[in-house]
Amino acid sequence: MENLRYRFEHGSRALPTQAQLVGVAGSGNLEVLIEPAPLDGACCVEVNTAAVGFGVIWAAVLGDFHQRWQLADVRIAINDVGATPAVVSLRLDQAVESMLGEAP
C-alpha cells in the first residue's frame, strides 16, 4: 500500500456541509469520500492505493480535477484498488456532482 497526499491551493468553489461517499473499493475500482473542511481555501486529497509507484500519474489526474472544479475547503479521501486514471477522474466528478447536483 502507498499513501499519497496532495494539496491544491486557491480554490473558489465551496461544497454543501454533508459528506458524500461514492464508489466501492474492489478490484479495479475505488471509493471516494469527499467532505467540507476548514483548509484556508485549499483542497486536500489523501490517496491510499494498492498500486505503488504511480504518484506522478495521481498528481496529473488530481491536478486536472482541481482545475475543473476549483474546490475550496474540501478534504477528499480515496481508497484505490487499481483503478485506471479514467475511472479515478469519473469517480471524483461523480462525488462532486452528487454534492452539487451539477456538471463541471
PyMOL commands that set and color helices and strands:
alter all, ss='L'
color gray80, all
select helices_A, chain A and resi 55-69+85-100
alter helices_A, ss='H'
color red, helices_A
select strands_A, chain A and resi 2-8+20-23+30-36+43-49+74-80
alter strands_A, ss='S'
color yellow, strands_A
deselect
rebuild
show_as cartoon
